[in-house]
Amino acid sequence: MRTIDSLGDLAGKKVFVRSDFNVPLDDDKNITDDGRIRAALPTLTRLLDAGARVIVAAHLGRPKGEVKPEFSLAPVAKRLGELIGKDVKLAGDVVGESAHELAEALGDGEIILLENVRFDPRETSKVDSEREELAKEYASLADAFVSDGFGVVHRKQASVYDIARELPSAAGELVFKEIDSLSKATADPQRPYTVILGGSKVSDKLGVIGNLLEKADNLLIGGGMAYTFLKAKGYEVGTSLLEEDQIDAVKGYMDKAEERGVQLVLPVDTVAAPEFNKDATPSVFAVDDMPSDQMGLDVGPETAKKYAEIIANSKTIAWNGPLGVFEFDAFSKGTRAVAQALQDAEGFTIVGGGDSAAAVRNLGFDESKFNHISTGGGASLEFLEGKELPGIKVLED
């Protein structure tokens, strides 16, 4: 991939940077996890220190091509300014009069943030010509493009893909770090190579499971998706999350794992409750003793212990998806145990983005104790799945 160095002397040049600032907000529009903003700082600081005039583009939520105040990047501009130690003006539009006025007024080493790019329906359009039209408008603001929003590089979107074809372009520090780290789990991983997959739906992970069965030594399953696997094995799963239409596919993957000598490990016990409620009374059941009126909400203590032992004996470990409803204290212990095992592991550890990264931070773990915490949930999954990422391909020489 082309590096920022390939763009030459950036002093006085306007650089359009695509970041991923899709951060969670509470009801009062306060940012509850600024991890993605902090992850963007190395690239932005490097450009500003070089004297570049930085124009940042990002999205927040799913406004679906409409201007919706609740998805404004105003909270992001405020927090970015605090973290970077500079005033970050927010444009009142995406590529309109306000954006052009602020871009024209930029001085060396100054930075602005455009309003939510997904307020413009062309940003995510499936029609190439519509995205290309918007990309040309983005390009009219700047002299160069830096792609640093790893969380969106798996999308063909105007501010991710099309603009890279309009301006001299390069990958930012974050994107390079992501690709380098994730490659250690895909190109030639040190073995034993263990992958922990959680999250709610097995249908979201079928592609990555299929690819990992060609590469991993151990595949540990947790979260809501585990109950489809357990059902496929003939176990009672009560009222737990279940994708009946995926049972045959899951059986096929279990057969393939056995054929290839991959250890596909399922929970041996589960923490369940009568209903999905943070105040529900938890009970622990062996997977062959699950009552029909209980809902599984976390892996049990014996499962957590078993998974931690496998992780401790691995040289490469990748984790994507929580093992339970970690937002509820009574059902967070499985996710906490896996995070602790990764933190203590001597092998190379990767935490996939999205809910896994949020769990690490929300449960109070020291991020520096993990080798890599990805900022891109879907992008990191597709990378592990072996898919070509359009936002990366367009940056290659």
N, C-alpha and C positions, 0 to 999 in steps of 0.2 A: 504493500500500500504506500501511497505517496505520503510523505511526512510534512510537518509544518516547515521544516528546513527547505523543502522544495519550493516554497513560496517566495524565498529570497528575503530581502530587507523589507520589513513590514511597517517601518516608521512612516507615519502619515497616511498609510493605506487603510481603507475601510474593509474590515473583515466581517463577513456574515457567518455567524456561528450557530449551528443547530445543536441545542442542548436538550436534555430531557428533564424538565422540571415538573413532571406530572406527580406532584406530591399530595399526600392526604391532608385534608382540612377538616377541622371540627365544625360544629354548627355556627360558630362565631367567626369562621374563616381564618382561624389560626392554624398554622402549619403544625401538624403533629409529628412529622418525621421529615427532617430536612436533609436526609442522606444524599438524595440525588443532586441537591444544590451544592452540597459540600464536595461531591465527587467531580463537579464541573470546575472547581476552583483552579486546579493546576493548569488547565488549558487557558482559561480566561486570564489568569495572572501572568502567564508567559506572554500572551499577546499584548496585554496592557503594558507590561514592562518593556516590551519591544517597541512601544510607541504606536501600536496599531489603534485604530478607531473602531471599536468593537460594537457590532449590531447583533444582538442575541435573539434568536427565534426559538419558541418552545410552545408546547400545548399543555392544557390542563383539562382533565375530564373528557366528556364526550358531548360537546355542544351541538354536534351534527350539522355543522355548516351554518349555524345561526349565532348571532351576537347575544349571548346570555350573560348578564352581569355576574351571576353566581360562579361563572368559570373564568372570571378575569384573573390575569396574572399579577394584579396589584399586590397580594400578599407575598408573591415570589420576588417581585422587584424590591420590596422592603427588606426581606430576609437576605437576598443576594447582596444588597448594599451594605448590610451589617457585617456580613461575612467577608466581603472583599475590601471593605474600608473605603468605598467610593460611593458617590451619589449615583443611583441607577434610575434614570428617568424612564417611565413607562409610556410608550406611544399610545395614543387613544384609538388606534386602529392597527390593522395588520400591514397593509402596504399603501395606505392612503396618505392624505395630506399631512397628518400628524407624524407618521413614520418618516416621510421625506424631510419634513422640517427638522426633526430631531437628528436625523442622519446627517443632514447638511451642516448642522451646528456643532457636530462632534469635533473635539480637539484631540490631539495626540494623547493616547493613554486614557481616553474617556470611553464610557460604555453606556449603551441604551438597551432597553428590552422592548421588543415589539409585542403587541397584544396577541393573545391566544391565536395561533395560526389556524386552528380548527374552527374559528369563527368564519373563515372563508371556505365555502363548500368545495372550491377547486383544490384545496390542499390534499384531500383524501379521495378525489374523484377517480373513478375507474377509467375515465376517458383520458387518454394520454394527452390530447391536445389541450384539454382544460388545465391539467396540471402543468404542462409546459408553459402555458400562458402566464400562470401565476409565478412560475419559476423565473421567467424573464423579468417580471416585476420585482421579485426579490433581488435578482442580479443587478437591476438598475440602481440599487442602493449601495452596492459594494464593488470592491476590486478583486476579492478572493473569498473562497468558501472553506470553512473548516467544519467537518462533521464530527460532533462530539456527543451526540445523543444515542448511546448504544441501545437504549431501550426501544428505539424506533428504526434501527437499521434493517430490520426484517420487513419493512414496509416500503412499497413504491409510492412515496408521497413527494409532493412538490419541494418541500424544504429539506428533504432527506436525499432523494434520488435525482430528481430532474434538475435542481439547481447545480449539482455537481457537474452537469454537462454544459452549463452556461458560463462558469467561471473557473479560473485556476483553483484546484481543490486539493484538499489533504485531510487526513484523519487526525483528530486531536489526541491528546495524551490519554484520555479516558478510553477511547475506542481502541487504541493500541494496547493498553493494559488489559482490556477485556479479551481481545483476540489472543494475545500472548498467553494469558492465564487459562482460558478455556481450551486452547490448543493442547495444553498439557494433559487434558482429560480426553482428548480425541485423537491426536496424532500418534503418539507413542507413549502412553501412560506407564509410569512405574507401577509394578504389580506387587501385591494384589491391588486391583482397581475396584473400588466399591462405590456404588451409586445408591443414594437413598432418595426414593421418590414418594412424595406425599401429595397433599391437595385433595380437592373434593371429587373431581371426575376423572375416571380412568380414560374416558374418551379424549380428554385433553392431552394425554400422555402416550397414546398408543404408538405414535410415530417414533418418539424418543425411546420407548421401550424396545421396539423392533430394532432400532439402530444399536442400542446399548447391548443387546443380546449378542451382537457381533464383536463387542469390545470389552465389556465388563466381566469381572470374575464373580462379583457378588451384586445382586440387585435386591435391595431391602425396600419393602412396600409398606406404606402407612397412610394415614389420613382417610378421608371418606372413600377414596378409590379402593382401599384394602378390602372393603366389604363385598365388592363385586368379585374380587379374587377369592375371598372366603366362600362366597355363594357358589362359585364355580367348582370349589372343592367339595361342595355338598354340605357346608355348615349352615346352621340357622343364623341369620343376621338381624332378626327382629325388625325394628322399624328404621334401621340404619340406612344411610344413603346407598342406593343401589341402582345400577344401570343394567337392567335386565337384558337390553339389546346388545350389550357388550360381553355377555358371558361366554359365547362361543369364541369370540376373538381372544379373550383372556385365556381360555383353555388352550388355544393354539399357541399362545406365547409361553405358557407353562410347559407345554410339550417341547417347544423349540429350545427352551432353556435347558431342559433335561438332556436333549440331544446334543447340545453344544457344551455341556458340562458347566453351565453357569448356575451358581447357587441363587435361586430366586426364593427369597425368604419372606414369609408372611407372618403376621402377628400370631402369637400363641395365646395371648390374653388381651382383653379390651376393657376400657373404662367406659361404662354405659350409664344412662340415666333414662327416666321415663319420658323426658321431653327435652327439646333444645332450649335450654334456659341456663343462664349463668348461675342461678341459685338452685338448680336442680341437684338432688342428692346423688353423688356418684357411687357406683358399685363396680367391683372388679369381677369379671367372669372369664373363665377359660373359653377359648373360641368354640370348644365342643360342648359348652354348657350355657349358651347364650339364650336368655328367655325371649319369647316371641314379642313381648310387649316393651322391650328395652331398645334404646337407640345408642349405638356405639359412637362415642365422641372423642376417644383418644386411644392410643395403644396402651396396654397395661404394663405394669412394672417388670414382669418377666421378659416381655418383648423388648422393652427399653434396655434392660441389662444385656440381653442377647445381641441387640444391634450395636451397643457400645463396645462389646468385646470384638465384634467383627471389624468395626471402625478402627479400634486400637491396633489391630494387626494388619492394617492396610497401608499401602505406600501412596496411593492417590485416592482421594475421597471427594465426590461431588454430591451435593445435596440440593434438591429442588422440591419445595412444597412442605408445609408443616404436617406433623404426624397426628395432630388433633386440633381441637378448637382452642388454640393458644390464647385467644383473647379472653377466654373464661378461665380463671385461675384453677378451678378444679379439674380442667381438662387440658392443662398446659404442660403437664409433667413429661409426657412423651417427647414433645418438641424440645423442651428444656434439656432433657437427657441427651438427645442427639446433638444439640448445639454444644453441650458441655463436652461430649465425646470428641467432636470435631476440634474444639478448642484445645483439648488435651492431647490430640493425636500428633504423632511425630511425622506423619505423612503430609503430602501437599493437599491442602483443604480448599475447596471451592464452595461457596454458598450461592446458589442460584438466586436471581433477583426476585422481585415481587414480595410475596408473603413470607418467604424464607428470610430475606434480608430484614423485613419489618419485624419478624419474630426475634431475630438476633438482637436488634436494637431495643425493642419493647420489653424483652425479658432481661435487659440489663447487661448483656455480654460485651466484653471489650472487643471492638471490631478489629483492632490491631493483632489479635491473637489468631485470626484466620488469615490464610495466605491471600485469599481473594473473595470479596463480596461483590457479586455482580449487580449492576444497576438495571439490568434488563431481564425481566421474567420471560416474556415470550421470545425475545431475541436469543437469550441464552439457551432456552429449550430448543429452538430451531437450530442453533449452532451445534448443540449436543446431538440433535437428530441427524446432523449431516447435511442439512439444507443449505443451498446457496442464499446468502443474504444480499438483496439488491443494493442496499446502502453501503455495503462493503465492496461488492463487485465493481461498482462504478468508480471506486477510488483506487483500483488496482492499475498498475502501469501496463 
